[in-house]
Amino acid sequence: MLLYQDSCLMTAFILGL
């Protein structure tokens, strides 16, 4: 579950970039 949340955050970061 933690990994999934981290992945979601990373994706949002990349999308923001």
Secondary structure, DSSP 8 states (H G I E B T S, - for coil): -HHHHHHHHHHHHHHH-
